[in-house]
Amino acid sequence: MTVGRAGRAGAPPRPVPDLPEAARVTGDELLELYRLMTAVRHLDQAAIAWQRQGILPAYAPELGQEAAQVGSALAMDLSRDFIFPTYREMGVARAAGVDMVQYMATHLATWHGGLWDPTAAHVAPIQAVVGGSVLHAVGWAHGQTLQASSVALGAGPAARARDGLAVALTYFGDGASSQGDVHEAMNFAAVFKAPVVFFVQNNGWAISVPTERQVAGGSVAARGAGYGIPALQIDGNEAAAVLEAARRAVAHARAGRGPVIVEAMTYRRGPHATSDDPGRYRTLDEERTDGGADPIARLRERILAAGIADEATLDARDAKAAAEAEEVRTGVLSLGPRPGAEMFDLVFDEPTHELQRQKSQWREESEHA
């Protein structure tokens, strides 16, 4: 399964006939993909407006990457699996059921990583360090293999072992793939057969640097051969294809056969962040040409052509998504400031003397002010 971004062709990765096949996406699943992708689109566009209005200090848009994010997230069993996002995975969080007001609290700059409970949602806090979430995912996944080994020795519930391993899904971009952390993570995962899916959203740009200028060979998936990791390069703008590929990768990892790389060829249609001006390094014509067909428009056309739903049904979902975005805005505006002491209380489980001294000094200065 190899496909390049519209207008660009990536170097094909080594074939992976040993990956399990995935069940075809059903009509109901297509409708769920559409519902979630539409909700993400409205929230994403609203968040940009909120930043312009001064509600959010900053935001990283994901216009054009909705299919890659929602499709991959829906392949996970979040009763046991765990997702490790970057700062651009709002669509992943939404598909995983994270409360969007709590998610947006990160962009409100009142809480680092988000207000949701990662252990309950099985979605790790937002990771702003480029490539950092990849290391965390591999560490967590390796823990699952160690736990499975203890189960095999009679040290835990055998039912968990029979169902296969819990799987980590980690996200990063084509730019982050050039980080040394990613190399270390992939090598470690391959050596120890950690159950982790490396999901690369190749959106064409590492901020202002095009993929071809920083990914040797033009494909992140092709690097899998060097680690002995099976890899898929897919059309990241085709939601059903993403879901099927992610399911294959998760099934492979769950069976204890080690990691998989999935490279979703998509396109970042907007700026890298609200502080970025993409007009400095590409033209609008280039955006239109390289971006290809809109992933939501493609999915809508497929649903209508198959007779799964009619225009009125899909329009109603669009309206509901718009209403949801407004509800999130209201919730974000209602968030008050966090207690200042949290910046000291939540650093260590057992605060150091120096941290306690700083907290006392801060309290004295704050009360004096």
N, C-alpha and C positions, 0 to 999 in steps of 0.2 A: 504494500500500500504506500505509494510514493506520489506526492503531488507538490508542485511548487506554488509559491504565491503568485497571484495574478500579475502577469508581466515579468515574472522572475522565475528561474528554475534553480532549485537547490540540487546539490550533488546527492544522488540517491544513496541511502544507507545500505548496508549489507542485508540481503533478504533474511527474513526471520520466520521460516516455515514452522518452527517449533512452538510459536505462540498460539495459545488456544483461540478458537474461533468465538465470536460473540453472537449472542442472539440478536436478530434484527430488531431495530427500534420499532415499537408499535405505534399505532395512531394516537393512543392516549399519551404515550411518552412524547410524541411530537408536540402535542398540545401543551404538555407540561413544560417542554423546552421553550415554546413560544411564550407561555405565561411568564416564566422566569426571565427570559431574555428581554422581554418588553419592560418588565419591572426594573430590570437593571439599566436599560437604556434611559428610561425616564429619571431614575435616581441619579444616574451619571450626569445627564444634562442639567438636572436641577442643582447638583453639587457645584458644577462650574458657575452657575448663576449665583449660588450662595456665596462663593468665594468673591465674585465680582461685587456683591452687595456688602461685603465685609463681615459676613456671618462666619465663614471659614477662612482661616489665615492662608491655607494652601490646600491643593487637591491634585491628585494624579489621575487624569481622565483615562478611560478605557474604551472609548468609542471605536467600534469595529472588532472588539475582542470578546463580545458577549457569548458567541457560540463556543469559543475555546474554553472560556471559564465555566459557563453553566454546564456544558456537555461533560467536561471532565469531572466536575464536582458530583454530578448525579451518578457517577459510576461507583461512588464510595458507599460503604456500609458504615455510617457514622455512629452505630452502636458500639463499634470497636476500632474502626480505622481512624486515622488522624491526618488532618490537613495542615500544611505549613506554607502560609502565603507570604507574598512580599507586600509592598505598599500599594499595589495596583490591582488587588484581587477582590474588589467590592462585589463583583459578580459571583465569585466563588463563595464568599461569605453569605450572600443573599440566597444562593441555591442550597447552602448547607443549613439554612434556617437561623442564622445569626440575626439578632435584633438590630435593625439598621440605625436606630437612634444611638444605641450603644456603640455600633461600629463607627458612625460618623463622629463620635466623641473624640476619636483620635485626631481627625482632621480639624476639630475644634480647638485642639491643643490644650485640652483640659486633662487628658489622661494618655499616657504612653502605651500604645498597643491596643487600646480599646477597652470599653467597660464590660464587655461580655465575659462570661466565665469560660475559659478555654477548656477546662476539664469536663464541663458539661456539654459544650457544643462540639468538642473534638476538632476545634479550629484554633490553631495557635495564634497568639497576638501578631499584629502587623509587624513585619520585619523590614526596617529601613536600610539595614546594612546589605549592600549588594552581594548576593550569593550566600548570605548568612543563614537563611532559612534552609538551605540545602544541607548544611552540616547538621542542623538540629534534627531534620527529618531522618537522616541516616543514623544518627545516634539513637533516636527513638525506635527506628525500625530494627536496629541491631538488638535493642533491648527485647524486642518481640521474639527474636530467634533464641536469645538466652532464656527467656521465659518458657518457650516451647521445649527447650532442652530439659529444663527442670521438670516440666510436666511429664515428659517422657520417662524421667527417672522417678516419677511418683510423687513429685513435690507440689503438685497443683491439680486443678480440675481437668480430668482427661477429656471432657467434652469440648473444651476450648481447642485442644490440640487436634481433635478429629475434624473440626470445622475449618482448619487451616489457620494460617497466620493472620494477624491484624496487619494492615498495610498502611504505609505512610505515602502521602501524595505531596510532592513539593514543587513549587512553581519558581521559575526564573526566566529571564529573557535572553535573547541572543547576545546582548552586551554582557550580562552577568556570566554567561558561559565561558568568557575569557578570564574569569577570576580564578586564582589558584585554589580557592576554597572549593570550587566546583570540581576541579580535578581530584583533589584529595577525597572529596565525598564520593565521587563515582568509583575511584579506585578501591576505597575501603569497602563500599557497598558490594562491589563485584567480588572482592576477595572473600568476604564473609557472607555472601549471598543474602544480604539484608533485603527484606521485603519492602522495597521503596520504588515508587514510580517517579522518575524525573520528568516533569512536564514542562517543556520549553515552549513559551509563546514567542515565536520568532516574528516580531512585528516590524521587522525591517530596519529598525533604528535603535542604536545605543545612544540615547539622547539625540545628538546631532550627527552621529557617525553611522553611515549605512552599514548593513550587515557585511557586505562584500569587502569592506575595508577593515573588519576586525574579526571575522570568523574564517579562518583558513579553510579552503575547500568549499565554502559556501553552505555547509550543512552541519548543524550540531549533532543530528542523529548519526551521521556518518562516523563520528568519533566513538560511538559505542563499540565498534569493532576492536578498537585499541584496548578497551577494558574487558572485552569478552561479554559485553552487555547487548542483548537484542534491542533493536530500535525500530521505531516506526516514524515515518514522516508523512503527515496527513494534511488535508485541506482544513485548516483551522477555522474557516468561515462556514463550514458545513456542519451544523450542529449534530446531526445524526451520526456522521462519520466520526466526529470527536467522541461522542458517547460510546460508540462501538469500539473504537481503538482503546479508549481508557478502560473499558471493561476487559478487553483482552489483556492489557498490561496488568491490571489488578489481579486477574485470575492467575496469571503467571507468577506474580509475586506471592500471592496467598498460598499457592501450592508449594512454596519453599524453594522455588527455582531461581530466586535472586531478583535483582533489579531489572527495570526496563526503562528505556528512554523513549518518550513520545515528543516529537517536535511538531507543533501545530503551526503551520505557515499561515500567518494572518497579517494584519497591517494596523499600525497605530495611526488612526485617521486624524487625530488631533495633536495637541502639544504633548511633550513629555510630562509636563506639569503646568499648573496655571502660571508659573513664572517664566515659562518657555515661549519663545516665538519661533514656530517652525518655518515661518516665511524667510528666515535667515539662512536656511540650509536646504529648502525644497520649495517648489512652486505648487500652486493649487492644481495645475494641470497634472503634475507628477503625482500628487495625492490621489486624484481621480483615477489615473491610469493604473497605478500600482495597487490601489486599494481594492479594485475589483468590485464585484457585486456586494451589496450590503448583506451581512449575514441574517438579519431579521427579515429583510425583504425576500431573501432566498427561501427561508423557512416558511414564510407566509404563503409564497407562491406554491411551494410543495404541498402544504396542507390543503389549500384550495383546489389544486389540480387533482389531488387524491380523493376529494370529497369528504375529508375528515371533519371539516367545519366550514361554515359559510362566512361571508364578509361580516355579517352582523355579529356573529359570535366573536370573531377576532377583534372587531372594533370595540366590543364591550370589554374585552381583556385590556385593550389599549387604554380605555377610559379608567379602568380600575387601577392600572399601573400609574397613571397620572395622579389619581387620588391618593394612592399610597405615598408617592413622592411628597405630596403636600402634607400628609400626616407626619412623615419623617421630619419635614422642615419644622412643623409645630413642636415636635418632640425635642429637636435639637435646640430650638430657641428657649425651651423651658428648662434646659439643663443649667443649673447654677454652678458657681465655681466650686472646685473640689477643695477639701480641707488642705491647707498648705502643709500641715505636718506629714501628709502622706509621702512627701518627697524624702522624708527621713525614715518613717516607720516601715516602709515597704522595700527598703534596699536589702537588708539582711534579716534572716529569721531571728538572729540574736544580734542586736545592734552593738556596734563597737563603741568604745568610750569616746573616740573622736567624733563619731556620728552623733552621739548623745550631746556632746559639747556643742556641736554645730546647731543642733536642734534647739538647745537652750538659748544660744546666742540669737538664733533667728526669731524665737518667740519673744525675747526681750526687745529686739529691734522692731518687730511687727507691732507689739502692744504699745511701744513708745510712739510709733508712727500714728 
